[in-house]
Amino acid sequence: MELHILEHSLKVASIAKEGIQICTHGLVKLAFLASRTSCKFFSLTETPEDYTLIVDEEGFKELPQSEHISVADATWVALNVVSGGGNASNSQPIGVTKIAKSVIAPLADHNISVFMLSTYQTDFILLHSLYNPRTRRASLGGDVSQGRFALLPRSAGKTRAAERLQRVYENERKPDNLFRKEDQRISLELELQVRERDLPMVMHTLSSEFTLLRVVNGETVAAPHLGATNGLVKPKLAPRAVIHPLSSPSNMFCVTSLDPDTLPSVATLLMDVMFYSGGSKEASSEDSGHIRFFSFSLIEGYVSLVMDEQTTQRFPNNVLFTSASGELWKMVRIGGQPLGFDECGIVAQISEPLATADIPAYYISTFKFDHALVPEENIQSVIGALRTKSTAE
């Protein structure tokens, strides 16, 4: 199998429900007018709490500055596991449970936390960067001490990036265009730090299992051997307890796609579903066990959709891709309180037992909670197994 290190530099952000209207223009452009942007990686997921946005740095420029947007610290790097040659789009997808023991668990064992995005086509593993996780919910706009530059390096020593941040803070009254240029230089330097410090450990951990490749200007090439680790001694492996509360809403979900050429014909419907469907009727359905969950991804030209069964019925016939079995999925929602980006092993706690039982799953991390989708016929056994694992440890 091959592990691809993608060239996208990603941002992970939360958009408050009350702030979605001011972001709609930029989000519509990213979702439906991709040819007018340089964005190649865009994903928007609505949950009962907020919207989670995963987008590359070019796409991030389409958003306004707002106190309603909270951004996880710094730049994220995406990994993708495929079988066979070529890129993720034309290779056979692996599935999160298939990579649980070969990728997810080893990274957790080496204290590397991950952020997962499963799509109809494949699974993306996001690695976060070097900032102190306590500042991860810094918001855009407002006073700079609470804005996008209020971020501290994780290491005790002050890096050149930290010094740059301090200089920006001290000169916050610069004209806006100069301020943005300084921001761009910081982003570039931090991206290089992510790749130079985090990726060697990942490559060292996974090199025995995978052919390591890097995507450069759209071409897949051999990844150079970086020859370093993070200095951690190989951990003593121990069973991972499921330590976060689990719940399962009553919705049944579909994971599907559509031909990108048909996007214009359903754009109005998709905009209504994405931005305007949170009315009183839906609020009452949440009281009966349903939750609001909808995910739209447009990554390298491929569309992925996750929606409940009722929402699929709003689409015209023959627009959405369907499997021959018409498979439906049930959700396991992980977390009683918002999860932190710094915690290691959350995905492994869920995916390892599913891998052991050979149960397929999609896994979608959001800004506050994680979500696993399993075949509806397996939901009771999955919940039972995970809760047993939780109480047994």
Solvent accessible surface area in square Angstrom, and as a share of the most:
residue,aa,sasa,rsa
1,M,102,0.46
2,E,30,0.13
3,L,0,0.00
4,H,1,0.00
5,I,0,0.00
6,L,16,0.08
7,E,67,0.30
8,H,17,0.07
9,S,13,0.09
10,L,0,0.00
11,K,30,0.13
12,V,0,0.00
13,A,1,0.00
14,S,9,0.06
15,I,0,0.00
16,A,26,0.20
17,K,66,0.28
18,E,133,0.60
19,G,1,0.01
20,I,13,0.07
21,Q,140,0.62
22,I,92,0.47
23,C,0,0.00
24,T,21,0.12
25,H,153,0.68
26,G,2,0.02
27,L,0,0.00
28,V,29,0.17
29,K,51,0.22
30,L,3,0.01
31,A,0,0.00
32,F,35,0.15
33,L,70,0.35
34,A,37,0.29
35,S,113,0.73
36,R,174,0.63
37,T,23,0.14
38,S,69,0.45
39,C,14,0.08
40,K,113,0.48
41,F,0,0.00
42,F,2,0.01
43,S,2,0.01
44,L,5,0.02
45,T,5,0.03
46,E,10,0.04
47,T,3,0.01
48,P,41,0.26
49,E,59,0.26
50,D,3,0.02
51,Y,7,0.03
52,T,3,0.02
53,L,0,0.00
54,I,4,0.02
55,V,0,0.00
56,D,10,0.05
57,E,41,0.18
58,E,77,0.35
59,G,0,0.00
60,F,23,0.09
61,K,126,0.54
62,E,52,0.23
63,L,18,0.09
64,P,50,0.31
65,Q,80,0.35
66,S,11,0.07
67,E,135,0.60
68,H,55,0.24
69,I,0,0.00
70,S,26,0.17
71,V,16,0.09
72,A,1,0.00
73,D,1,0.01
74,A,8,0.06
75,T,2,0.01
76,W,2,0.01
77,V,0,0.00
78,A,0,0.00
79,L,0,0.00
80,N,0,0.00
81,V,5,0.03
82,V,1,0.00
83,S,28,0.18
84,G,51,0.49
85,G,54,0.52
86,G,43,0.41
87,N,66,0.34
88,A,19,0.15
89,S,46,0.30
90,N,107,0.55
91,S,15,0.10
92,Q,129,0.57
93,P,68,0.43
94,I,29,0.15
95,G,22,0.21
96,V,1,0.00
97,T,11,0.07
98,K,125,0.53
99,I,2,0.01
100,A,0,0.00
101,K,116,0.49
102,S,20,0.13
103,V,0,0.00
104,I,3,0.01
105,A,8,0.06
106,P,29,0.18
107,L,0,0.00
108,A,12,0.10
109,D,26,0.13
110,H,22,0.10
111,N,99,0.51
112,I,28,0.14
113,S,8,0.05
114,V,28,0.16
115,F,10,0.04
116,M,0,0.00
117,L,2,0.01
118,S,3,0.02
119,T,6,0.04
120,Y,81,0.31
121,Q,40,0.18
122,T,7,0.04
123,D,12,0.06
124,F,11,0.05
125,I,0,0.00
126,L,0,0.00
127,L,3,0.01
128,H,18,0.08
129,S,2,0.01
130,L,21,0.11
131,Y,5,0.02
132,N,22,0.11
133,P,24,0.15
134,R,201,0.73
135,T,32,0.19
136,R,43,0.16
137,R,77,0.28
138,A,16,0.12
139,S,30,0.19
140,L,4,0.02
141,G,23,0.22
142,G,80,0.77
143,D,84,0.44
144,V,14,0.08
145,S,54,0.35
146,Q,130,0.58
147,G,2,0.02
148,R,58,0.21
149,F,17,0.07
150,A,31,0.24
151,L,21,0.10
152,L,100,0.50
153,P,32,0.20
154,R,98,0.36
155,S,46,0.30
156,A,117,0.91
157,G,48,0.46
158,K,130,0.55
159,T,28,0.16
160,R,182,0.66
161,A,2,0.02
162,A,10,0.08
163,E,72,0.32
164,R,65,0.24
165,L,13,0.06
166,Q,78,0.35
167,R,114,0.42
168,V,2,0.01
169,Y,95,0.36
170,E,115,0.52
171,N,65,0.33
172,E,75,0.34
173,R,225,0.82
174,K,73,0.31
175,P,82,0.51
176,D,83,0.43
177,N,90,0.46
178,L,81,0.41
179,F,34,0.14
180,R,109,0.40
181,K,104,0.44
182,E,11,0.05
183,D,23,0.12
184,Q,101,0.45
185,R,116,0.42
186,I,5,0.03
187,S,20,0.13
188,L,106,0.53
189,E,25,0.11
190,L,14,0.07
191,E,30,0.13
192,L,85,0.42
193,Q,28,0.12
194,V,1,0.00
195,R,28,0.10
196,E,120,0.54
197,R,121,0.44
198,D,34,0.18
199,L,0,0.00
200,P,8,0.05
201,M,6,0.03
202,V,1,0.01
203,M,11,0.05
204,H,104,0.47
205,T,22,0.13
206,L,1,0.00
207,S,58,0.37
208,S,105,0.68
209,E,106,0.48
210,F,13,0.06
211,T,77,0.45
212,L,25,0.12
213,L,25,0.13
214,R,40,0.15
215,V,21,0.12
216,V,68,0.39
217,N,136,0.70
218,G,53,0.51
219,E,117,0.53
220,T,51,0.29
221,V,67,0.39
222,A,79,0.62
223,A,18,0.14
224,P,74,0.47
225,H,162,0.73
226,L,63,0.31
227,G,54,0.52
228,A,50,0.39
229,T,64,0.37
230,N,66,0.34
231,G,64,0.62
232,L,80,0.40
233,V,135,0.77
234,K,157,0.66
235,P,39,0.25
236,K,194,0.82
237,L,120,0.60
238,A,71,0.55
239,P,107,0.67
240,R,46,0.17
241,A,24,0.18
242,V,2,0.01
243,I,108,0.55
244,H,36,0.16
245,P,82,0.52
246,L,20,0.10
247,S,55,0.35
248,S,47,0.30
249,P,10,0.06
250,S,53,0.34
251,N,2,0.01
252,M,61,0.27
253,F,0,0.00
254,C,23,0.14
255,V,17,0.10
256,T,6,0.04
257,S,2,0.01
258,L,2,0.01
259,D,59,0.30
260,P,57,0.36
261,D,121,0.63
262,T,44,0.25
263,L,15,0.07
264,P,108,0.68
265,S,91,0.59
266,V,4,0.03
267,A,15,0.12
268,T,108,0.63
269,L,36,0.18
270,L,0,0.00
271,M,53,0.24
272,D,48,0.25
273,V,1,0.00
274,M,3,0.01
275,F,15,0.06
276,Y,128,0.49
277,S,19,0.12
278,G,65,0.62
279,G,42,0.40
280,S,97,0.63
281,K,175,0.74
282,E,46,0.21
283,A,57,0.44
284,S,66,0.43
285,S,35,0.23
286,E,62,0.28
287,D,128,0.67
288,S,83,0.54
289,G,30,0.29
290,H,47,0.21
291,I,30,0.15
292,R,18,0.07
293,F,5,0.02
294,F,4,0.02
295,S,4,0.03
296,F,0,0.00
297,S,3,0.02
298,L,18,0.09
299,I,12,0.06
300,E,89,0.40
301,G,44,0.43
302,Y,98,0.37
303,V,1,0.01
304,S,4,0.03
305,L,0,0.00
306,V,4,0.02
307,M,1,0.00
308,D,22,0.11
309,E,48,0.22
310,Q,95,0.42
311,T,13,0.08
312,T,26,0.15
313,Q,131,0.58
314,R,111,0.41
315,F,14,0.06
316,P,76,0.48
317,N,136,0.70
318,N,155,0.80
319,V,22,0.13
320,L,25,0.12
321,F,89,0.37
322,T,115,0.67
323,S,65,0.42
324,A,122,0.95
325,S,94,0.61
326,G,47,0.45
327,E,72,0.32
328,L,28,0.14
329,W,21,0.07
330,K,30,0.13
331,M,0,0.00
332,V,0,0.00
333,R,26,0.09
334,I,1,0.01
335,G,14,0.13
336,G,49,0.47
337,Q,146,0.65
338,P,71,0.45
339,L,14,0.07
340,G,18,0.18
341,F,16,0.07
342,D,66,0.34
343,E,56,0.25
344,C,41,0.24
345,G,10,0.09
346,I,13,0.06
347,V,4,0.02
348,A,0,0.00
349,Q,11,0.05
350,I,1,0.01
351,S,1,0.01
352,E,36,0.16
353,P,21,0.13
354,L,5,0.03
355,A,22,0.17
356,T,101,0.59
357,A,61,0.47
358,D,103,0.53
359,I,18,0.09
360,P,67,0.42
361,A,8,0.07
362,Y,45,0.17
363,Y,2,0.01
364,I,4,0.02
365,S,3,0.02
366,T,8,0.04
367,F,4,0.02
368,K,57,0.24
369,F,17,0.07
370,D,10,0.05
371,H,1,0.00
372,A,1,0.00
373,L,2,0.01
374,V,0,0.00
375,P,3,0.02
376,E,68,0.30
377,E,129,0.58
378,N,39,0.20
379,I,12,0.06
380,Q,143,0.63
381,S,67,0.44
382,V,2,0.01
383,I,15,0.08
384,G,35,0.34
385,A,54,0.42
386,L,1,0.00
387,R,121,0.44
388,T,86,0.50
389,K,46,0.19
390,S,43,0.28
391,T,117,0.68
392,A,78,0.60
393,E,107,0.48
